Amino acid sequence: LAERVAPTNATVLLGGETGTGKEVLAKYIHNCSQRSERAFVAVNCAALPETLLESELFGHEKGAFTGAVSQRIGRFELADEGTLFLDEIGEISPAIQVKLLRLLQEKAFTRVGGGKTIFCDVRVIAATNRDLKQAIEEGRFREDLYYRLNVFPISVPPLRSRREDISALADHFARLASIEVGVPQRTVSPEAARALAAYAWPGNIRELANVIERAVLLCDGDVILESHLPPELLPAQDDADVLGESTLRGAEKAMIVRALRENRWNQTRAAESLGISRDNLRYRIKKYNISRD
């Protein structure tokens, strides 16, 4: 989807939980586009209060407010002919939503405290971890702005729904962390890889990167072991017996047992956390002869 939309100027809306790599995907879209030689400018809309965010996005004129001792160029102007990434778009105030809507419609805006209309050619990629449709129903987000942003939506799945990627991502982060720390290349042992695959990852890829960096720092040899992982990642003793099967079957069974326990044996919630249907989960419970303690 990213490669399909990249060559166009279409506005992209990335949805997904925190830490799933939405900004990484936004940069990938930019780098695959005809704007790749121009600036990629990122703004976290949730990190600034309304008054500062408006100035950050659109700039301000000298004397526009107390402390505005000189003219300031906003992020939209900095991203002219390039890409502007608006992270946490669901957090912006109604006043800024109106200005953003005008910019998307007319490619024009005015600086804070200014009267001159400024035109710019910016490709907008927005991201949110919120349900914007619900925010519209609650009156917190403009419906017309939503449809302007939602030209080409891409949903970024949580890490627990793409467990087949965990091993490759762990190796990738181990390689990066080894370079950054200045130690020989660390690799992930099969036992540690199975423990990583069985964990729910509420912090998604960002949490995985932090865990691997910590493991690289703790590792004295060339191989990251289970003992180098945080305690909350390690299975309980009875789970360890399941993980003792050095097979994909054992790892899958362990993941199902962990998901059921974390969700108090509620099969619907466990299935959602695993990213599979309830019927699929029931089939596997029967397949592996799993029963409640």
JOGI-V695266 format. One record per run of one state. SS is the DSSP state (hx for helix, st for strand, lp for the rest). FROM is the first residue (numbers start at 0). TO is the last residue. Records with the same first field share a line. If there is no record, write none. Layout:
SS=FROM-TO + FROM-TO
This chain:
lp=0-0 + 6-10 + 15-20 + 31-38 + 44-48 + 58-58 + 60-70 + 72-73 + 78-81 + 87-87 + 91-92 + 106-106 + 109-110 + 112-116 + 119-121 + 128-130 + 137-141 + 149-150 + 155-157 + 161-161 + 181-185 + 188-188 + 198-202 + 218-221 + 224-224 + 228-229 + 233-235 + 243-246 + 262-265 + 274-276 + 287-292
hx=1-5 + 21-30 + 49-57 + 74-77 + 88-90 + 93-105 + 131-136 + 142-148 + 158-160 + 162-180 + 189-197 + 203-217 + 225-227 + 230-232 + 236-242 + 247-261 + 266-273 + 277-286
st=11-14 + 39-43 + 59-59 + 71-71 + 82-86 + 107-108 + 111-111 + 117-118 + 122-127 + 151-154 + 186-187 + 222-223
